[in-house]
Amino acid sequence: MLFVLSILSWLMCQVVLSPVPQNGIFQYINDHQDEYVQRLKDWVAVESDSSDPEKRDLVNHMMQLTKDFIVKLGGKVEMVELGEQEHPSGKKIILPPVILAEIGNDPNKPTVCFYGHVDVQSAKKEDGWLTEPYTVVEKDGNLYGRGTSDDKGQILALLHAVEAVNTIGIPVNVKFIIEGMEEVGSDGLDKLVEDKKDTFLSNVDYIVVTDTPWLSKKPGITYGARGNCYFILEVQGARRDLHSGGFGGTVYEAMSDLIYLLDTLVDVKGHILIPGIYDAVAPLNEKEIKLYKELEFNLKDLEADTGISKFLHDTKEELLLYRWRYPSLSIHGIEGAFSGTGTKTVIPAKVIGKFSIRQVPNMNPSVVEKQVADYLQSKFAERKSPNKINVTMVIGAKPWLADMNEPQYLAARKAVKRVFNTDADMIRAGGTIPIAKNFEEVLGKSVMLLGIGGPDDAAHGQNEKISKFNYIEGTKLYAAFLQELASI
Amino acid sequence: MLFVLSILSWLMCQVVLSPVPQNGIFQYINDHQDEYVQRLKDWVAVESDSSDPEKRDLVNHMMQLTKDFIVKLGGKVEMVELGEQEHPSGKKIILPPVILAEIGNDPNKPTVCFYGHVDVQSAKKEDGWLTEPYTVVEKDGNLYGRGTSDDKGQILALLHAVEAVNTIGIPVNVKFIIEGMEEVGSDGLDKLVEDKKDTFLSNVDYIVVTDTPWLSKKPGITYGARGNCYFILEVQGARRDLHSGGFGGTVYEAMSDLIYLLDTLVDVKGHILIPGIYDAVAPLNEKEIKLYKELEFNLKDLEADTGISKFLHDTKEELLLYRWRYPSLSIHGIEGAFSGTGTKTVIPAKVIGKFSIRQVPNMNPSVVEKQVADYLQSKFAERKSPNKINVTMVIGAKPWLADMNEPQYLAARKAVKRVFNTDADMIRAGGTIPIAKNFEEVLGKSVMLLGIGGPDDAAHGQNEKISKFNYIEGTKLYAAFLQELASI
């Protein structure tokens, strides 16, 4: 496959760039869309699955292809080596390099740094794909294939936008951080950002993450994400597992204690029962409620997707408020008890409950940690069981919230209006985006998520796709964004 | 190994039987103890692990050794083939034959049928054995090795007792059912008992199971066992697993519902909260309480064994009443949720709680089934969750309780008194002994468990052993039992 890919790489270098006038950039993009689709096909064909050590050469090859294309666009590229990783199998393997690149270096222009990745999740036809995952297939207006949406398609749209705008001269300084380990936790990236904050990243004014979907078919700009406090609640009973025949009815069972404790955390309506947990939640204002009401979101689509006929909230705005704007608590499972199929009459000696709290501004993980531990200890004391418990917070990722009136947000909103003739949906993520919070904290600069994925792209699932509309109009969106950012 | 075993088998046949007077039977046993230990060594050396298809030949060889020895004792032996089993691996393998044997056939004498087995649980040195599991090592008065207690040692003690008593003529008719699949569920045995009830088993007056431990160092006779109703409680939420970032706070989580339901089953003190569950429990009388008070049982030993410093009950008799005489409910685990190590932020779509109720006379599994289902359905209705639940009882094994004043019990108690100069502990099993209930139901005859294992023999664990005292005095116990049964 590598030989074939080398030929494809050579072919890509034969693209002829022709200058176009500024008002003709959208036309330029329209004229080049077949070429854009072809490049997406070439990139998707590289099976850059970062989870598989056997495919590490392909990830490296993908990094090289990306570098070559940025060089072709006139960029200056550094490939930063990150050293080794220890794979879960115990094998030590070399991490793929991270691309640090720049196009333009004018101190009088603002500098925007885009972050994205060219590695992908694993995909196999037998997982339930209708097409070969690494062969892009165009059908009913969609481009199917692993990485079309997450994130090769989004990175290519951005690079094509830079290429198009550059035909008349790029109006801002553009930097890129493009990695090959995002799908398995971005090994080494935090440290790289820290290391480069006084050099490569010192003059960056804005950070844009180009790895995110919209909420609906309407373009969305993401300005916040919930944090996550993940807890491990351990209950220790006997020294060894016991048999329910010989011991049932005679011992304080660790599993009963754990079930009791887990049942004190959240009620049927999703209300968290831990005292004080809602105290720090930023109050909701009228302006925000209005924002939520204006969002394009259809509950029926969500019902069809999940098979759920009744959600905790009946209106679109309530559901989204509880997805993005309020904390939630989910119980994920229990380690140490019988979890297989069939039957086993064990009284487990030590059981570990796993639950997490998605928190929102202005909650603080260390406060949450204390609230949870104090509450569980007091509930357990009420129970008067002689077993031992231990509460540990193993993840304490902070929520992230940007000011949507920062210049880059205004530029992005203007760009959406120009390309799609509609206002952008200002959206948040219910999950956690550690990279956004990390960029913000380390660099102290405004971070924005401007992606072009659709809400139903199945980024990590079977039959991943991006619509051709999103891919091509998304290219225009990035082009317009670069222009708007220069004039704001 | 087979060649070596054949030589051993040949050596065994060279045992010279010498007649002894009746009052000298105990002396005869004392005189032959080295030979008994040697035969145990020979039998343990055969790795008759019934769980391993690769060792099936060794199980068959063990059946053959057993047959040869019974023939040597003057027994008439039939090897009944049971056909094939489907191993969990999918492989079809031939089941070992079951030995049906008899010594004596005098219509004027009572007939006692002993049941036991000569297959063993798997054992490997690296599991934590201090000695080679299949090489009997004598140390500090114990004989260590897999099967020394469960059940080769007990079967051999019985056969040696028959041999000893037979030197002066056996006073009762003796039959044997000896199998090679007990440790993996006695495949085919129930059907065999059913098939033979009008032929081989038609004239059996008493059934004695020789595969059971004592409660303490004092000899015990087992006259009852709890049953088991095993439940599967399924809660279905969404059609697929969801991510707690995207859905936490917006959906009725199946896991919360399951935790809530499991928490309604039993309180911290082990009291079952299901209405009516205690209604059928046979009332306790003064005589029974006295029986429990007289039992030899040390809570400190149990504490040392389990690492538990506080049990649900503070006295020996209360603890044993709740182990044997009252129902208990244990929650074993949850299938379908996250049960691995580490963290995963899943909202599981479908989760299955597993719990079981050990029931006692006069509880009825079908009544228990209805009580549990009705209760859970009503508790779930109170919760007003839109998720779906399903309650299924997948095992409904009845409790077993014999009349301890039946002749075979009286004979066994007299035998204990004669050999050990103490009254027998009349004990029950907290677990389930399906074979006892099955013999009782199919044959309509009195069943008794008369074993000679010690309470700390680690029957299924590492470093299994039988004390030499139990092995040799146990041989006398069986000999005395045969004599007492004849004279009762």
Boltz contact constraints between the chains, C-beta under 6 A:
constraints:
  - contact:
      token1: [A, 230]
      token2: [B, 343]
      max_distance: 6.0
  - contact:
      token1: [A, 238]
      token2: [B, 306]
      max_distance: 6.0
  - contact:
      token1: [A, 238]
      token2: [B, 307]
      max_distance: 6.0
  - contact:
      token1: [A, 238]
      token2: [B, 308]
      max_distance: 6.0
  - contact:
      token1: [A, 239]
      token2: [B, 307]
      max_distance: 6.0
  - contact:
      token1: [A, 244]
      token2: [B, 330]
      max_distance: 6.0
  - contact:
      token1: [A, 245]
      token2: [B, 430]
      max_distance: 6.0
  - contact:
      token1: [A, 245]
      token2: [B, 431]
      max_distance: 6.0
  - contact:
      token1: [A, 246]
      token2: [B, 430]
      max_distance: 6.0
  - contact:
      token1: [A, 246]
      token2: [B, 431]
      max_distance: 6.0
  - contact:
      token1: [A, 248]
      token2: [B, 328]
      max_distance: 6.0
  - contact:
      token1: [A, 248]
      token2: [B, 330]
      max_distance: 6.0
  - contact:
      token1: [A, 248]
      token2: [B, 358]
      max_distance: 6.0
  - contact:
      token1: [A, 249]
      token2: [B, 270]
      max_distance: 6.0
  - contact:
      token1: [A, 249]
      token2: [B, 322]
      max_distance: 6.0
  - contact:
      token1: [A, 249]
      token2: [B, 326]
      max_distance: 6.0
  - contact:
      token1: [A, 249]
      token2: [B, 328]
      max_distance: 6.0
  - contact:
      token1: [A, 250]
      token2: [B, 311]
      max_distance: 6.0
  - contact:
      token1: [A, 250]
      token2: [B, 312]
      max_distance: 6.0
  - contact:
      token1: [A, 250]
      token2: [B, 319]
      max_distance: 6.0
  - contact:
      token1: [A, 250]
      token2: [B, 322]
      max_distance: 6.0
  - contact:
      token1: [A, 250]
      token2: [B, 323]
      max_distance: 6.0
  - contact:
      token1: [A, 251]
      token2: [B, 308]
      max_distance: 6.0
  - contact:
      token1: [A, 255]
      token2: [B, 331]
      max_distance: 6.0
  - contact:
      token1: [A, 256]
      token2: [B, 266]
      max_distance: 6.0
  - contact:
      token1: [A, 259]
      token2: [B, 259]
      max_distance: 6.0
  - contact:
      token1: [A, 259]
      token2: [B, 262]
      max_distance: 6.0
  - contact:
      token1: [A, 259]
      token2: [B, 263]
      max_distance: 6.0
  - contact:
      token1: [A, 260]
      token2: [B, 263]
      max_distance: 6.0
  - contact:
      token1: [A, 262]
      token2: [B, 259]
      max_distance: 6.0
  - contact:
      token1: [A, 263]
      token2: [B, 259]
      max_distance: 6.0
  - contact:
      token1: [A, 263]
      token2: [B, 260]
      max_distance: 6.0
  - contact:
      token1: [A, 263]
      token2: [B, 263]
      max_distance: 6.0
  - contact:
      token1: [A, 266]
      token2: [B, 256]
      max_distance: 6.0
  - contact:
      token1: [A, 268]
      token2: [B, 383]
      max_distance: 6.0
  - contact:
      token1: [A, 268]
      token2: [B, 385]
      max_distance: 6.0
  - contact:
      token1: [A, 270]
      token2: [B, 249]
      max_distance: 6.0
  - contact:
      token1: [A, 306]
      token2: [B, 238]
      max_distance: 6.0
  - contact:
      token1: [A, 307]
      token2: [B, 238]
      max_distance: 6.0
  - contact:
      token1: [A, 307]
      token2: [B, 239]
      max_distance: 6.0
  - contact:
      token1: [A, 308]
      token2: [B, 238]
      max_distance: 6.0
  - contact:
      token1: [A, 308]
      token2: [B, 251]
      max_distance: 6.0
  - contact:
      token1: [A, 310]
      token2: [B, 386]
      max_distance: 6.0
  - contact:
      token1: [A, 311]
      token2: [B, 250]
      max_distance: 6.0
  - contact:
      token1: [A, 312]
      token2: [B, 250]
      max_distance: 6.0
  - contact:
      token1: [A, 319]
      token2: [B, 250]
      max_distance: 6.0
  - contact:
      token1: [A, 322]
      token2: [B, 249]
      max_distance: 6.0
  - contact:
      token1: [A, 322]
      token2: [B, 250]
      max_distance: 6.0
  - contact:
      token1: [A, 323]
      token2: [B, 250]
      max_distance: 6.0
  - contact:
      token1: [A, 326]
      token2: [B, 249]
      max_distance: 6.0
  - contact:
      token1: [A, 328]
      token2: [B, 248]
      max_distance: 6.0
  - contact:
      token1: [A, 328]
      token2: [B, 249]
      max_distance: 6.0
  - contact:
      token1: [A, 330]
      token2: [B, 244]
      max_distance: 6.0
  - contact:
      token1: [A, 330]
      token2: [B, 248]
      max_distance: 6.0
  - contact:
      token1: [A, 330]
      token2: [B, 347]
      max_distance: 6.0
  - contact:
      token1: [A, 331]
      token2: [B, 255]
      max_distance: 6.0
  - contact:
      token1: [A, 332]
      token2: [B, 338]
      max_distance: 6.0
  - contact:
      token1: [A, 332]
      token2: [B, 344]
      max_distance: 6.0
  - contact:
      token1: [A, 332]
      token2: [B, 346]
      max_distance: 6.0
  - contact:
      token1: [A, 333]
      token2: [B, 337]
      max_distance: 6.0
  - contact:
      token1: [A, 333]
      token2: [B, 338]
      max_distance: 6.0
  - contact:
      token1: [A, 333]
      token2: [B, 339]
      max_distance: 6.0
  - contact:
      token1: [A, 334]
      token2: [B, 334]
      max_distance: 6.0
  - contact:
      token1: [A, 335]
      token2: [B, 339]
      max_distance: 6.0
  - contact:
      token1: [A, 337]
      token2: [B, 333]
      max_distance: 6.0
  - contact:
      token1: [A, 338]
      token2: [B, 332]
      max_distance: 6.0
  - contact:
      token1: [A, 338]
      token2: [B, 333]
      max_distance: 6.0
  - contact:
      token1: [A, 339]
      token2: [B, 333]
      max_distance: 6.0
  - contact:
      token1: [A, 339]
      token2: [B, 335]
      max_distance: 6.0
  - contact:
      token1: [A, 339]
      token2: [B, 339]
      max_distance: 6.0
  - contact:
      token1: [A, 343]
      token2: [B, 230]
      max_distance: 6.0
  - contact:
      token1: [A, 344]
      token2: [B, 332]
      max_distance: 6.0
  - contact:
      token1: [A, 345]
      token2: [B, 356]
      max_distance: 6.0
  - contact:
      token1: [A, 346]
      token2: [B, 332]
      max_distance: 6.0
  - contact:
      token1: [A, 347]
      token2: [B, 330]
      max_distance: 6.0
  - contact:
      token1: [A, 356]
      token2: [B, 345]
      max_distance: 6.0
  - contact:
      token1: [A, 358]
      token2: [B, 248]
      max_distance: 6.0
  - contact:
      token1: [A, 383]
      token2: [B, 268]
      max_distance: 6.0
  - contact:
      token1: [A, 385]
      token2: [B, 268]
      max_distance: 6.0
  - contact:
      token1: [A, 386]
      token2: [B, 310]
      max_distance: 6.0
  - contact:
      token1: [A, 430]
      token2: [B, 245]
      max_distance: 6.0
  - contact:
      token1: [A, 430]
      token2: [B, 246]
      max_distance: 6.0
  - contact:
      token1: [A, 431]
      token2: [B, 245]
      max_distance: 6.0
